[in-house]
Amino acid sequence: KKATQTLTIDKSKINGVKDVKNIKCKISFAGESDTVDTTTAVHFREISSFTPTQYYFGDGNVILSCVLDYGASGTAPTTVTWTVGNLVKDTDYTETALDKANGQATSAITLTSPNDVKFGQTYTCGFNYPNNETYNANTEVQIRVVSMTGNSYEHKTTSFVISCSIIASPAPTAVKWYKGADSTKVEVKDSDTDVVISPYTNVNTAVTLTKSNPVDADTNTYHCEYLFTAGNPASDSKLVTVALVDMKQTATLYGIKEQNVVLTCTVVTDAVVTINWFKGTAKLTGPTDTFDNANKLVTSTLTVSDSTDAVYRCGLSDTPTGDQMAPKQVDLKFIGLTTQPAAKYFDKDGDTISMTCKSNYYSNVSGVNIAVVWYKGATPVTAGANNSLPKITTGPNSDSSSYDSVLEVQMSDANVGDYKCEYTLSGNNVIPSPNALLSTVGKLIKEMISGLDDTKYVLAGQPLTLECTVFGPSNVDITWKKGSTTITSGITKETYSENNNSLLGKLTISSTADSDDGSYSCESTTDAAIVDSSSVDVYETTVVNAEVKSGTEAVVSCEVSKLNTALKSVAWQDGSNQGITVGVNLVAYDTANKKQHATLTQTVSSDSSYNCQATFSNDETTAKLPVTLNVFTITQSPPRAIIAVGDSTTVSCQVSGNTGTVAYSWRKGGTTVTGDAATLQITPTNINDKAGQYTCSVTITNGAVTSVPFAPDTGSIIDIFDVAVTPLSVSAPIGTESSLTCTVTKSSSSASVKYKWSKKNSQNTFDDIPSATSAEYKFTPTGIASSGLYICQAELTEGNVSSHYHQS
């Protein structure tokens, strides 16, 4: 008694509905209007996304994800369950929390550290609802891991082999090889030149690519590619870099000692690499690499500066024997000159000196040519013609252990100097070529003595030092002699000079005397024939100054005495050091007295200073000898005096400007008169004995020099007169004219006379008679008062000089 009807929903025809739908069933009865309704909720759920079959190529993690669509109005699952075989959660894989949002439930697991165990099996995710309702989905992970040899750095002129293998399930069907990457890759085929590819047989057997005789163009990245059945992706290997390592130099090289040698290593590659260098087994530091991207070239240079023989290798390995090293190694040897420190060769003129230069180059060194040039200083030595000196002999020594060059030269001033030999090496095995070794071989030193002057002049009392330098070996010594007598005192020697190859000796006389005149010599103790000598002349000097009257000519002189040879010249200078050539005279050498002097004649009006300097025959000179010429003046006063007989007068001689002692003398006319003082008193007794011209004479003594007598330009003229009255007594009658006569006698007839008469008064003084001014006095007595004493006074005048009145 029930009616049943079934509704079947075809999921493929509902256009992916994922949600809750209400389905109503309505039952009606025939002929009735009533119906019976019922509604049922239908949940549409579907796993809409699950990772399809995965392929693992050996890199990274594998992520599997699962998504359940249950609709925005639907009910979300309560849990998710993953079936992962024997994998351990949190060790082999991690699981994300169930994510439920917007009508979807999402879950994922990550396979970490993938290995073979995780692959080739099925993985299931299941979304769980109450009442054991579960929605499941399955997927699979297939492994395809390709492995190749690591980065391979191969050498030029050798083959390289690249191996490729795979772990895969299911197995591939074929293998292909490629050079280059991405869009530039080119398939490498077994038919290519010098290429051999091993055939693919099964998944357990590796395949190989072999390239013989590689060249720079073969430098690239290589990879293999495994092919699978249609619908499965190919499996590509990782890239393997092939680089060509090459040492540029030949196997055996010869460098020059104490000169740098540069070795070069190259790697042709488009990868970033570092080139390592080894000296023997020791890894070196310091070389730098340069990169030429355009030519895929890495270049490394090594500068060798230690000049030691060694084997050098380069490459990309960390050891000198690694498989990534260049096939060639360089056996580097250094050629040098084996001379000892530069020798010193001492000898005399005419002796032959032999110098040798040696090299460790010997006859069994191949690929090396050698040439030798000798130098004196910077000038090449040219061998003499016909085996004459200088002579150069070059070649291997007797046992071929060295290559020698011998230079023979004759000792002479022209050949003294530093000598060097230069070996020039060239050839394919010389680096760089050509190159040269230059060595100082020796210093050619003439054994000799120098330093002594032929003649040495020294002022008596002054010190004398003679110096002589002996050039010779370090054991040389010096002996001093005066004549044939060895000197033992006053000798000093400096330390032997290795730089100058010399010994300086000195002979010192602290205070010379005439007895030190003579011939002195210094001799080398290593060879008595090497002698130098000097003649010593000890001299004295004197100068003669002068005291001279202003405006007169004077002579000063200087003298060199105790002189063995004549002077060459004497030079005079004034106080301003200006040369004087006028008035100079060099007197001839006095052989008997061994002296010579020079004079200077000058006329001066003021004090003057000079110096004279004598030049000896060897151009040595004396010191400048100061000479002075002192000027003085002489005046005499009075120029004229007129005195009466019985009176006195004094004439004076004044000298100014003198610096010495003055001596006086007097003359009257041409006759010497008594008197040696600066003044002379004259008291005449008559008009004739004292009248005349008086002149003083002066000599100046200054030290040892006494001047000639000098007189003033004018002397003193003394005129004398006498006065007498006649008669001496007169009896004159009063009223009768009488006369007195005044008579004047005088030494100078040209002198004029003035008269004056006076009469004595009661006070015993005299009153002048104004009218009485002539030689005769006439008077007429008027009384007794006219009696008395009358005197006549006379005054003489000569030029502008007048006497005083002198009474009779």
Secondary structure by P-SEA (a helix, b strand, c coil): cbbbbbbbbcccccccccbbbbbbbbbbcccccbbbbbbbbbbbbcccccccbbbbcccbbbbbbbbbbcccccccccbbbbbccccccccccccccccccccbbbbbccccccccccccbbbbbbbbbcccccccccbbbbbbbbbccccccccccbbbbbbbbbbccccccbbbbbccccccbbbbccccccbbbbbbccccccccccccccccccccccbbbbbccccbbbbbbcbbbbbbbbbccccbbbbbccbbbbbbbbbbcccbbbbbbbccccccccbbbbbcccccbbbbbbbbcccbbbbbbbccccccccccccccccbbbbbbbccccbbbbbbcccbbbbbbbbbccccccccbbbbbbbbcccbbbbbbcccccccccccccccccbbbbbbbbcccccccbbbbbbbbbbccccccccbbbbbbcbbbbbbcccccccbbbbcccbbbbbbbbbbccccccccccccccccccccccccccccccbbbbbbbbccccccccccccccccccccbbbbbbbbbbbbbbbbbbbcccbbbbbbcccccccccccbbbbbcccccccccccccccccccccccbbbbbbbbcccccbbbbbbccccccccbbbbbbbbbbbbbcccbbbbcccbbbbbbbbbccccbbbbbbbbcccccccccccbbbbbbcccccccbbbbbbbbbbccccccccccccbbbbbbbbbbbbcccccccccccccbbbbbbbbccccbbbbbbbbbbccccbbbbcccccccbbbbbbccccccbbbbbbbbbbccccccccccc
